[in-house]
């Protein structure tokens, strides 16, 4: 099937497409609880700190890069596309940590593909239509923020950060 940027694939519990596609707006809005795919990318500065996005709609802290996987699109292609759209990152290799990570977020269900990258010192964030502001912080500070002020973070950020901290064997855990 061809890629359809207006729709997302519905997936089953094992992250396999069911053959059904729905409008992205249907997947994200209202009470629709269909399981569909998203990506999260953690972008690191040369000094090891991570860029944390201020979610444009909610104002909450969120992944460096995040977004939906278009219908017919692979996780990796979506991560590359979203990194370019949101932060202007081009030509930087992304490292896949996992795909099929399930996240429950306020009545919505997502399967995440989780990636990380380090664009180097030549890249600098420029505010744009997608992302107006990012904050640099250590992973420890991001975990502390999620634990002490979860209301300031998106639920997806908390869920994926919990996985990330465990997968990287970080010396701190996300409790929220």
Helices and strands as residue ranges (DSSP letters): E 7-11, E 17-23, H 24-28, E 35-43, E 50-54, E 61-62, E 65-68, H 75-87, E 95-105, E 108-117, E 134-137, H 139-148, G 150-152, H 155-167
